[in-house]
Amino acid sequence: MNALLDLTALHTALGRMLDVLRAPFLLAARLYVAWQFLKAGWLKATDWGTTVALFTDEYKVPVLPPTLAAIAGTVGELLFPALLILGLFTRVGALGLFAVNAVAFISYRHVLLEEGFEAAVAQHVLWGVLALGIALFGGGRFSLDAVLESRQRDARSVPQAAMGRGEGRAIAKP
């Protein structure tokens, strides 16, 4: 039993060492995923005629008409990466890119599921897993979300502490 406890202590120590890498990893994941989609969104926005043609002839987006799908895809590929880069509403940005990625895969599955496109499928899987991980764990310490959450915690704790000293109480007007 002592050997198991010793191994558990080593495992715990390894976890503490790896925890140091969490914030840089989340930052790297955010920037990598954002860059992939930002490039695609920028390309769509700068060559709108080709974008609409692709959504009309090549991409098979379910439910939406091609022009609306092109607008939604382009906006999603520009807005959500910006949120990830800033680390602002990171979980929303990550879930948004997860959805954009899923729709892209579904819409282009007639090509992606053909033989020879395994690397492209793997990229979509990687982007989806990273986006889901960011959604689950948040933007990390190197994000505006962390700054805002810290300020929110500080703002909530100050009035309660001040009220305990007689500060912040409403003064009755005569």
C-alpha positions as CSV (number, residue, x, y, z in Angstrom):
1,M,0.0,0.0,0.0
2,N,2.9,2.4,0.7
3,A,4.2,1.9,-2.8
4,L,0.8,3.0,-4.2
5,L,0.7,6.0,-1.9
6,D,4.3,6.9,-3.1
7,L,3.2,6.6,-6.7
8,T,0.2,8.7,-6.0
9,A,2.4,11.4,-4.4
10,L,4.6,11.4,-7.5
11,H,1.6,11.6,-9.8
12,T,0.3,14.6,-7.8
13,A,3.7,16.3,-8.1
14,L,3.7,15.7,-11.8
15,G,0.2,17.2,-12.0
16,R,1.4,20.4,-10.2
17,M,4.4,20.7,-12.6
18,L,2.1,20.3,-15.6
19,D,-0.4,22.8,-14.2
20,V,2.2,25.5,-14.9
21,L,1.7,24.8,-18.7
22,R,-2.1,25.1,-18.7
23,A,-2.2,28.8,-19.4
24,P,0.4,28.8,-22.1
25,F,-1.2,25.8,-23.7
26,L,-4.7,27.4,-23.7
27,L,-3.2,30.5,-25.2
28,A,-1.5,28.5,-27.9
29,A,-4.6,26.5,-28.7
30,R,-6.7,29.7,-28.9
31,L,-4.3,31.4,-31.3
32,Y,-3.8,28.3,-33.4
33,V,-7.6,27.6,-33.9
34,A,-8.3,31.3,-34.3
35,W,-5.6,31.7,-37.0
36,Q,-7.0,28.7,-39.0
37,F,-10.5,30.2,-39.2
38,L,-9.5,33.8,-39.4
39,K,-7.5,33.0,-42.6
40,A,-10.6,31.3,-44.1
41,G,-12.9,34.1,-43.1
42,W,-10.6,36.8,-44.5
43,L,-10.3,34.9,-47.8
44,K,-14.1,34.6,-48.0
45,A,-14.6,38.3,-47.2
46,T,-12.0,39.5,-49.8
47,D,-13.3,37.5,-52.7
48,W,-17.1,37.6,-52.1
49,G,-18.1,36.6,-55.6
50,T,-16.1,33.4,-55.4
51,T,-17.4,32.8,-51.8
52,V,-21.0,33.0,-52.9
53,A,-20.3,30.8,-55.9
54,L,-18.7,28.2,-53.7
55,F,-21.7,28.2,-51.3
56,T,-24.0,28.0,-54.3
57,D,-22.3,25.2,-56.2
58,E,-19.8,23.3,-53.9
59,Y,-20.7,23.6,-50.3
60,K,-24.0,21.8,-49.3
61,V,-25.0,23.8,-46.2
62,P,-28.2,22.3,-44.8
63,V,-31.2,24.5,-44.3
64,L,-29.7,27.9,-45.2
65,P,-29.9,29.5,-48.7
66,P,-26.3,29.8,-50.2
67,T,-26.0,33.6,-49.7
68,L,-27.1,33.5,-46.1
69,A,-24.8,30.5,-45.5
70,A,-21.9,32.5,-47.0
71,I,-22.6,35.5,-44.8
72,A,-23.0,33.4,-41.6
73,G,-19.9,31.4,-42.4
74,T,-17.8,34.5,-43.1
75,V,-19.0,36.4,-40.0
76,G,-18.4,33.3,-37.9
77,E,-14.9,32.8,-39.2
78,L,-14.1,36.5,-38.5
79,L,-15.9,37.1,-35.2
80,F,-15.3,34.0,-33.2
81,P,-11.5,33.9,-33.9
82,A,-11.3,37.6,-32.7
83,L,-12.9,36.5,-29.4
84,L,-10.4,33.7,-29.1
85,I,-7.4,35.9,-29.8
86,L,-8.5,38.5,-27.2
87,G,-9.6,35.8,-24.8
88,L,-12.9,37.7,-24.5
89,F,-16.0,35.6,-24.1
90,T,-13.7,32.7,-25.0
91,R,-16.1,29.9,-24.4
92,V,-18.6,31.6,-26.7
93,G,-16.0,32.0,-29.4
94,A,-14.8,28.4,-29.0
95,L,-18.3,27.0,-29.1
96,G,-19.0,29.2,-32.1
97,L,-15.9,27.9,-34.0
98,F,-16.8,24.4,-33.0
99,A,-20.2,24.9,-34.7
100,V,-18.7,26.6,-37.7
101,N,-16.2,23.7,-38.0
102,A,-19.0,21.1,-37.7
103,V,-21.2,22.8,-40.3
104,A,-18.1,23.1,-42.6
105,F,-17.4,19.4,-42.3
106,I,-21.1,18.4,-42.8
107,S,-21.4,20.8,-45.8
108,Y,-18.3,19.5,-47.5
109,R,-18.5,15.8,-46.4
110,H,-19.1,14.7,-50.0
111,V,-15.5,15.7,-50.7
112,L,-13.9,15.2,-47.2
113,L,-15.1,11.6,-46.9
114,E,-13.6,10.6,-50.2
115,E,-10.4,8.5,-50.2
116,G,-7.3,10.7,-50.1
117,F,-8.8,13.4,-47.8
118,E,-7.9,11.8,-44.5
119,A,-5.5,14.7,-43.6
120,A,-8.2,17.3,-44.2
121,V,-10.6,15.2,-42.0
122,A,-7.9,15.0,-39.3
123,Q,-7.5,18.8,-39.4
124,H,-11.2,19.3,-38.8
125,V,-11.1,16.8,-35.9
126,L,-8.1,18.6,-34.4
127,W,-9.8,22.0,-34.7
128,G,-13.0,20.6,-33.2
129,V,-11.2,19.0,-30.2
130,L,-9.2,22.1,-29.5
131,A,-12.2,24.3,-29.7
132,L,-14.2,22.0,-27.4
133,G,-11.2,21.9,-25.0
134,I,-11.1,25.7,-24.9
135,A,-14.9,25.8,-24.4
136,L,-14.6,23.4,-21.5
137,F,-11.5,25.0,-19.8
138,G,-12.0,28.6,-20.7
139,G,-9.4,31.0,-22.0
140,G,-6.9,30.5,-19.2
141,R,-4.9,33.1,-17.2
142,F,-3.7,34.9,-20.4
143,S,-7.1,36.1,-21.4
144,L,-9.3,39.2,-21.0
145,D,-11.9,36.8,-19.5
146,A,-9.5,36.2,-16.6
147,V,-8.9,39.9,-16.1
148,L,-12.7,40.6,-16.1
149,E,-13.5,37.7,-13.8
150,S,-10.8,38.9,-11.4
151,R,-12.3,42.4,-11.4
152,Q,-15.8,41.0,-11.0
153,R,-14.6,39.0,-7.9
154,D,-12.9,42.1,-6.5
155,A,-16.0,44.2,-7.1
156,R,-18.2,41.7,-5.3
157,S,-15.9,41.3,-2.3
158,V,-15.3,45.1,-1.7
159,P,-18.9,46.1,-0.9
160,Q,-19.4,43.2,1.5
161,A,-16.2,44.0,3.4
162,A,-16.9,47.7,3.4
163,M,-20.4,47.1,4.8
164,G,-19.0,45.2,7.7
165,R,-17.1,48.4,8.7
166,G,-20.1,50.6,8.5
167,E,-19.3,51.8,5.0
168,G,-21.6,51.6,2.1
169,R,-24.8,51.8,4.1
170,A,-27.6,53.9,2.8
171,I,-27.9,57.2,4.7
172,A,-31.5,58.1,5.4
173,K,-32.4,61.7,4.4
174,P,-34.2,63.7,6.9
